């Protein structure tokens, strides 16, 4: 391929280059600066103040907003919940998605239909998925109680039970997102070099050996990508929490973003909420940069 | 044709695989089907029998929503917001990506990295200052207050995908065009954009789905119900009829219906857009 030259750095004269830059770049630059970069900078600034959002931030409190997060039960619970989502994604969702992908990447009858069914929840909005599952888990009208009553047990109110509510949330997350990861794996499997597998099979490698030593390593980039999306998605989960539990019972089902919403935005505690945002920002950026640097540099 | 290491399945293995697939498909579909059927039931029927078919099909649950203005209004608002978001995202990110792909100027690397910063963190992290900004700009309770930040946050992904695609186009084409006196801007409209339809549609799908399903930003920006997109409208409806699950279920079914219909009709593009976008980004 000599035609496509991605590393092309030839300076081409003429054609109105400067004019093009001056017309094409500023709109994007302006919008990004006003609505992404500045708010992030301002979050860092506001986080040092005690401010209700009116007038100007004047009551400087230093790091007090940050210190009040340490030892704060509800915030720590939110942090633990975010970790639990990541653990559930890696320990349950990822193997499930990979297993299903291994079946569906083959040309078996109905593969396309099954792929579509499993991908379907992913295109639904989190709020709709959350509300559907609020119905499923509802103690009076839901499917979960209908199942327990088959066994003669009393109705269960999973989402109102502080020991079980977050597990129920995890079920919904896996239900909604495993199909997306499955699609990533199917795409990965279909681009595998099949001759390697055929050669290994001819040399007498067993199915397990072929999976362990050929398929899995070759699928590495896709697995690393899927882990990346699991973690990033876990860190920003919010929409689903509102219809399912609203953070309750007893603030046991908040994520960092829903904590930010219920404790910062709804009470207009701009300084405090900004501090939560900055902490979340640090988690996201550290993870994204660190992960790309250490796990995805060859991909 | 064998796609990977496992044998093409025969007998027991194939049966076991289908069993797993069918059970999983059941788990995925039962909540959705129960939701749609629940919308046809009476409340008592729903309570006694959440799984099965309705004893009496109560069409009026659905009909009342469809014949009211509320449902169409929230869908219309969502559509308007999503279309504006898609159009602006495509326009701004393709123009910016074009300059980053073909033109060289002082600080281009710095500016590109600056624009890609938005990929590192979700909008939620800066939502409070964003709210203050939207308020100070007088955009509170308006659709622009949702569209503009959505576009701003979608620019990173758009620029990344489009710049890579634009650079794959043969450079000789641009050389020849410039030689013949065609300027960059005409080249952009007459060559780059028409040749980049697949990747533009990927960016469009990502922006559309993101906007259609967005909840947090409208929640913070809007306060009058007449401007609500369907995600907020759904939650408001649930708040109002929280004791009448059958109505809420009918409303959920009707509001997710457009997405499901779109998905079934254009599944190839939607799946490709959402996964290829993720992989290439």
Interface residues (C-beta under 8 A of the other chain):
Chain A: X3 X4 X5 X6 X8 X9 X10 X11 X12 X13 X14 X15 X16 X17 X18 X19 X20 X21 X23 X24 X25 X27 X28 X29 X31 X32 X34 X35 X36 X37 X38 X39 X40 X42 X43 X46 X53 X99 X100 X102 X103 X104 X105 X106 X107 X108 X110 X114 X115 X116 X117 X118 X119 X120 X121 X122 X123 X124 X125 X126 X127 X128 X131 X132 X133 X135 X136 X138 X140 X141 X142 X143 X145 X146 X175 X179 X180 X183 X184 X187 X189 X190 X192 X194 X197 X198 X200 X201 X207 X210 X211 X214 X215 X222 X225 X229 X232 X235 X236 X238 X239 X242 X243 X257 X260 X261 X264 X265 X270 X273 X274 X277 X278 X280 X281 X284 X285 X288 X289
Chain B: X1 X2 X3 X4 X5 X6 X7 X8 X9 X14 X17 X20 X21 X24 X25 X27 X28 X29 X30 X31 X32 X34 X35 X38 X46 X47 X49 X50 X51 X91 X92 X93 X95 X96 X98 X99 X102 X103 X104 X105 X111 X114 X115 X117 X118 X119 X120 X121 X122 X124 X125 X126 X127 X128 X129 X130 X131 X132 X133 X148 X149 X151 X152 X153 X155 X156 X159 X164 X167 X168 X169 X170 X171 X172 X174 X175 X177 X178 X182 X183 X184 X185 X187 X188 X209 X212 X213 X215 X216 X220 X231 X234 X235 X238 X245 X248 X249 X252 X255 X256 X259 X260 X263 X264 X267 X270 X271 X274 X275 X276 X278 X279
